[in-house]
Amino acid sequence: MGQINLTQVRKVFGATEVIPGIDLDINEGEFVVFVGPSGCGKSTLLRLIAGLEDVSDGKIEIDGNDATRLPPSKRGLAMVFQSYALYPHMTVRKNIGFPLKMAGMEPAEIERKVQHAATTLNLTDYLERRPGELSGGQRQRVAIGRSIVREPAAFLFDEPLSNLDAALRGNMRLEISELHKSLKTTMIYVTHDQVEAMTMADKIVVLQAGVIEQVGSPMELYRFPCNKFVAGFIGSPKMNFIEGPAAEPYNAHTVGVRPEHISLSKESGTWRGRVGVTEHLGSDTFLHIHSDANREPLNIRAQGEFDVAYGDEIFLTPDESRIHRFDANGLAIR
């Protein structure tokens, strides 16, 4: 259960074509992340799959059945939103069990399912609390628990961690990933955060202006981006792009080098530069280098502490085996 296939799915709002026509196969049990900048159509695509938006054209199949015109309640999917949408007057137990109560399930069966979900999500000790007595991460787990009890064919997450602080986001990333491993249920997850995409996904779908730019595993997209957009979006800090004379020796209009694939020396190297702002993070040092090779400062990632001062002369050498080359249209040259 949980195979989802999109065939030329298109969405138009008035005169504006938001999704021009997408083909996509999501396999049973996969954790698929839709990622892209704001306005790229990732949430719209999720809502089309959920049935919260009508498809203008094309076909959506769920487990081999045409679901294009089915209402959300008939699709067997569960959606978790950015806002928790919990009932503040209900306990955690009642919030989790509410969809089952509305479906007319027997109280004993509801209790069994609620207990199972609470155990899975480490919420057993909080079943008698109300949402106002919980942390943001706990409330998000309750919202997920409300979906788990429905035993859906797939879970749809629409930027569920956006309201959490950085530490909680990190914890919840792990918890949702662990949940996927234990449930083995298809999950589709929307985010603008490429770190979430890289750390959670089996398969990433990179979108821009409603178009799928590339689909692949996190490391496939990191190692073999198909164009400059994907290369610049995947990876943190983002890839450096170098044009002009410095790119000519590599037979490319543009050369892309990731910050971790440039070595630094105080004696010699391929490009000469001067140290700008330096960010010391303990395990890594991020340096912004003003270089003759490029109009924009180059971002360099060095392991551990790197002893330089603002304005120091520095030499940079790219790892030639890790260089990405792009033509004048921004397409990768293999």
ChimeraX attribute file (.defattr): number of C-alpha atoms within 10 A of each C-alpha:
attribute: neighborCount
match mode: 1-to-1
recipient: residues
	/A:1	15
	/A:2	22
	/A:3	19
	/A:4	21
	/A:5	22
	/A:6	19
	/A:7	15
	/A:8	16
	/A:9	22
	/A:10	22
	/A:11	24
	/A:12	14
	/A:13	9
	/A:14	7
	/A:15	6
	/A:16	9
	/A:17	14
	/A:18	19
	/A:19	25
	/A:20	17
	/A:21	18
	/A:22	17
	/A:23	15
	/A:24	15
	/A:25	11
	/A:26	18
	/A:27	17
	/A:28	17
	/A:29	19
	/A:30	20
	/A:31	24
	/A:32	24
	/A:33	29
	/A:34	29
	/A:35	27
	/A:36	28
	/A:37	16
	/A:38	12
	/A:39	14
	/A:40	21
	/A:41	22
	/A:42	29
	/A:43	21
	/A:44	19
	/A:45	23
	/A:46	20
	/A:47	18
	/A:48	20
	/A:49	27
	/A:50	26
	/A:51	21
	/A:52	13
	/A:53	15
	/A:54	17
	/A:55	20
	/A:56	17
	/A:57	16
	/A:58	15
	/A:59	19
	/A:60	26
	/A:61	17
	/A:62	21
	/A:63	16
	/A:64	12
	/A:65	12
	/A:66	13
	/A:67	21
	/A:68	22
	/A:69	13
	/A:70	13
	/A:71	13
	/A:72	18
	/A:73	10
	/A:74	11
	/A:75	22
	/A:76	17
	/A:77	22
	/A:78	23
	/A:79	22
	/A:80	21
	/A:81	18
	/A:82	15
	/A:83	15
	/A:84	17
	/A:85	12
	/A:86	19
	/A:87	15
	/A:88	12
	/A:89	12
	/A:90	15
	/A:91	19
	/A:92	31
	/A:93	24
	/A:94	21
	/A:95	23
	/A:96	31
	/A:97	26
	/A:98	18
	/A:99	16
	/A:100	21
	/A:101	14
	/A:102	8
	/A:103	9
	/A:104	10
	/A:105	12
	/A:106	10
	/A:107	12
	/A:108	9
	/A:109	13
	/A:110	21
	/A:111	16
	/A:112	13
	/A:113	21
	/A:114	27
	/A:115	20
	/A:116	17
	/A:117	24
	/A:118	24
	/A:119	13
	/A:120	17
	/A:121	19
	/A:122	13
	/A:123	21
	/A:124	16
	/A:125	10
	/A:126	17
	/A:127	17
	/A:128	13
	/A:129	15
	/A:130	19
	/A:131	22
	/A:132	13
	/A:133	13
	/A:134	14
	/A:135	12
	/A:136	18
	/A:137	18
	/A:138	19
	/A:139	21
	/A:140	25
	/A:141	24
	/A:142	27
	/A:143	23
	/A:144	24
	/A:145	27
	/A:146	28
	/A:147	22
	/A:148	22
	/A:149	22
	/A:150	17
	/A:151	15
	/A:152	18
	/A:153	20
	/A:154	28
	/A:155	24
	/A:156	24
	/A:157	22
	/A:158	22
	/A:159	19
	/A:160	23
	/A:161	22
	/A:162	15
	/A:163	15
	/A:164	16
	/A:165	11
	/A:166	11
	/A:167	8
	/A:168	16
	/A:169	18
	/A:170	13
	/A:171	11
	/A:172	19
	/A:173	17
	/A:174	15
	/A:175	15
	/A:176	16
	/A:177	15
	/A:178	15
	/A:179	15
	/A:180	18
	/A:181	13
	/A:182	10
	/A:183	12
	/A:184	15
	/A:185	21
	/A:186	23
	/A:187	27
	/A:188	22
	/A:189	25
	/A:190	24
	/A:191	22
	/A:192	21
	/A:193	16
	/A:194	21
	/A:195	12
	/A:196	20
	/A:197	27
	/A:198	21
	/A:199	12
	/A:200	21
	/A:201	21
	/A:202	17
	/A:203	23
	/A:204	25
	/A:205	23
	/A:206	27
	/A:207	21
	/A:208	19
	/A:209	17
	/A:210	22
	/A:211	18
	/A:212	22
	/A:213	16
	/A:214	18
	/A:215	19
	/A:216	17
	/A:217	17
	/A:218	21
	/A:219	15
	/A:220	14
	/A:221	22
	/A:222	18
	/A:223	14
	/A:224	14
	/A:225	22
	/A:226	21
	/A:227	19
	/A:228	21
	/A:229	17
	/A:230	22
	/A:231	24
	/A:232	19
	/A:233	21
	/A:234	24
	/A:235	19
	/A:236	14
	/A:237	15
	/A:238	16
	/A:239	24
	/A:240	21
	/A:241	21
	/A:242	21
	/A:243	16
	/A:244	14
	/A:245	13
	/A:246	17
	/A:247	19
	/A:248	13
	/A:249	9
	/A:250	15
	/A:251	12
	/A:252	20
	/A:253	19
	/A:254	26
	/A:255	24
	/A:256	23
	/A:257	24
	/A:258	25
	/A:259	22
	/A:260	18
	/A:261	17
	/A:262	21
	/A:263	16
	/A:264	19
	/A:265	12
	/A:266	12
	/A:267	10
	/A:268	12
	/A:269	15
	/A:270	12
	/A:271	16
	/A:272	20
	/A:273	21
	/A:274	17
	/A:275	20
	/A:276	20
	/A:277	15
	/A:278	18
	/A:279	14
	/A:280	15
	/A:281	11
	/A:282	10
	/A:283	9
	/A:284	14
	/A:285	17
	/A:286	21
	/A:287	22
	/A:288	20
	/A:289	26
	/A:290	21
	/A:291	20
	/A:292	14
	/A:293	19
	/A:294	19
	/A:295	12
	/A:296	14
	/A:297	19
	/A:298	25
	/A:299	23
	/A:300	24
	/A:301	22
	/A:302	19
	/A:303	12
	/A:304	13
	/A:305	14
	/A:306	17
	/A:307	8
	/A:308	14
	/A:309	12
	/A:310	13
	/A:311	13
	/A:312	12
	/A:313	18
	/A:314	20
	/A:315	20
	/A:316	22
	/A:317	15
	/A:318	19
	/A:319	13
	/A:320	11
	/A:321	7
	/A:322	14
	/A:323	15
	/A:324	26
	/A:325	23
	/A:326	23
	/A:327	15
	/A:328	9
	/A:329	10
	/A:330	15
	/A:331	16
	/A:332	21
	/A:333	14
	/A:334	8
